[in-house]
Amino acid sequence: MSLPQTAKLAKLVIGVFLKEKDLIDLVSRDLKEKFGPPDTISAWLPFNYTSYYEPEMGSPLYRRVMSFQQLIKQCTLPEIKLTTNAIELQYSKAGKRMVNIDPGYLLHERFVLATGKNYTHRIYIGSGIYADLTLIYTKGCFQKLPWTYPDYAAANMLQYLEMVRKKYITDLKPI
């Protein structure tokens, strides 16, 4: 018999992509107000893996990813996704988003994103939100899965997430 265990705290990681780079300052301010100060912020990463968002957001699109100092309970991911959805709506114009915000969390062994879209590999976690197992950490590095979004499988993203993972491990060590 397996016994219930308390889930480990996780590192909140939020990806943001947008067309107008100047908007990142406002969005970052809003994320900081909701989730506390970030402790890592990626360089600008290319977002040229799909044209799916172009009709709504235009092109070219640019991505930034940030992790936050405050560790989170994994069970708060639906609430976090609903909060980031509200921020997206705040910056919408004429029914079109100016920014897309992808919250998720990182643990030693995996990286999970939140989404409102169901699919075969996604697990419902409440409030209309699903958990997408995006990457697993094995054999000393993150490994993509058949459904991993190409931008999350890119070398520069994986390098950034490796850095976040090292910070997370440090964060978990007792003082």
C-alpha positions in Angstrom: 0.0 0.0 0.0 1.3 3.5 -0.8 0.8 6.0 1.9 -0.1 9.7 1.1 2.9 12.0 1.3 3.2 15.7 1.4 4.0 17.1 -2.0 7.4 18.9 -2.3 7.4 22.7 -2.8 8.0 23.6 -6.4 9.8 26.4 -8.2 7.4 28.7 -10.0 8.4 29.3 -13.6 6.5 31.6 -15.9 7.1 32.0 -19.6 5.9 35.1 -21.4 5.8 35.8 -25.1 4.7 38.9 -26.9 5.3 40.9 -30.0 6.1 44.3 -28.3 9.1 43.8 -26.1 8.4 47.0 -24.2 5.3 45.4 -22.7 7.5 43.0 -20.7 8.1 45.7 -18.1 4.4 46.1 -17.3 3.7 42.3 -17.4 6.8 41.6 -15.2 5.5 44.2 -12.7 2.1 42.5 -12.5 3.7 39.1 -12.1 5.9 40.4 -9.3 2.9 41.9 -7.5 1.1 38.5 -7.7 4.0 36.1 -7.1 6.8 38.0 -5.5 10.2 38.9 -6.9 11.7 36.8 -9.6 15.1 35.3 -8.9 16.1 34.5 -12.5 15.1 36.0 -15.8 16.1 34.6 -19.2 17.5 36.5 -22.0 15.2 37.1 -24.9 14.5 33.8 -26.5 13.3 33.4 -30.1 9.7 32.2 -30.5 9.7 31.0 -34.1 8.6 27.4 -33.7 5.0 27.9 -34.7 2.8 30.3 -36.5 -0.2 29.3 -34.4 -0.3 32.6 -32.4 0.4 35.0 -35.4 -3.2 35.7 -36.3 -3.9 36.8 -32.8 -0.6 38.4 -31.7 1.3 39.2 -34.9 4.9 38.5 -35.5 7.7 38.2 -34.7 7.1 37.0 -31.2 9.7 37.1 -28.4 9.9 35.0 -25.2 11.2 35.7 -21.7 11.1 33.2 -18.9 11.4 33.9 -15.2 11.4 31.9 -12.0 10.4 33.3 -8.7 12.0 33.3 -5.2 8.9 32.1 -3.4 8.5 28.3 -3.7 4.9 27.2 -4.3 2.6 24.3 -3.4 2.0 22.2 -6.5 -1.7 22.3 -5.8 -1.8 26.0 -6.4 -1.1 25.7 -10.1 -4.7 26.1 -11.2 -5.1 29.3 -9.2 -1.8 30.6 -10.7 -3.0 29.8 -14.2 -6.3 31.7 -13.6 -4.3 34.7 -12.3 -2.0 34.7 -15.4 -5.1 34.4 -17.6 -6.5 37.5 -16.0 -3.3 39.4 -16.6 -3.4 38.3 -20.3 -7.0 39.7 -20.5 -5.8 43.0 -18.9 -3.5 43.5 -21.9 -5.9 42.4 -24.6 -7.0 44.8 -27.3 -10.1 44.2 -29.4 -10.4 40.7 -28.1 -6.8 39.8 -29.0 -4.1 39.0 -26.6 -1.0 41.2 -26.6 0.8 38.7 -24.3 0.7 35.0 -23.6 1.7 33.8 -20.1 2.6 30.2 -19.5 2.9 29.3 -15.8 4.4 26.1 -14.6 6.6 24.6 -11.9 9.9 22.8 -11.7 10.9 20.0 -9.4 14.0 17.9 -9.3 12.5 15.3 -11.7 10.1 17.3 -14.0 8.9 20.5 -15.5 5.1 21.0 -15.7 3.1 23.7 -17.5 -0.5 24.7 -16.8 -3.0 24.8 -19.6 -6.8 25.2 -20.1 -6.7 22.7 -23.0 -7.3 19.0 -22.5 -5.3 16.4 -24.4 -4.4 12.7 -23.9 -1.3 13.4 -21.8 -2.7 16.1 -19.7 -4.1 15.6 -16.2 -7.1 17.6 -14.9 -6.0 19.5 -11.8 -9.2 21.6 -11.1 -10.8 24.9 -12.0 -10.7 24.0 -15.7 -6.9 23.7 -15.7 -4.8 20.7 -16.8 -1.2 19.8 -15.9 1.1 19.2 -19.0 4.1 17.1 -18.2 6.5 19.0 -20.4 10.0 17.7 -19.6 11.4 15.0 -17.4 14.8 15.2 -15.7 16.8 12.0 -16.2 20.3 10.9 -17.0 21.6 14.3 -15.8 19.5 16.6 -18.0 16.0 17.5 -19.1 14.5 15.2 -21.7 11.7 16.2 -24.0 8.7 14.1 -24.5 6.8 13.3 -27.7 4.4 16.2 -27.0 6.9 18.8 -25.6 6.4 22.1 -27.3 9.4 22.8 -29.6 10.3 26.0 -27.8 10.5 24.2 -24.5 12.8 21.6 -26.1 15.2 24.1 -27.6 18.8 24.2 -26.3 18.6 27.7 -24.9 15.4 26.9 -23.0 16.9 23.7 -21.6 20.0 25.6 -20.5 17.9 28.2 -18.7 15.8 25.5 -17.0 19.0 23.7 -15.9 20.0 27.0 -14.2 16.6 27.3 -12.5 16.9 23.7 -11.3 20.2 24.4 -9.7 18.7 27.4 -8.0 15.7 25.3 -6.8 18.1 22.7 -5.3 19.9 25.5 -3.4 16.5 26.9 -2.3 15.6 23.6 -0.7 18.7 23.3 1.4 18.3 24.1 5.0 20.0 27.3 6.2 
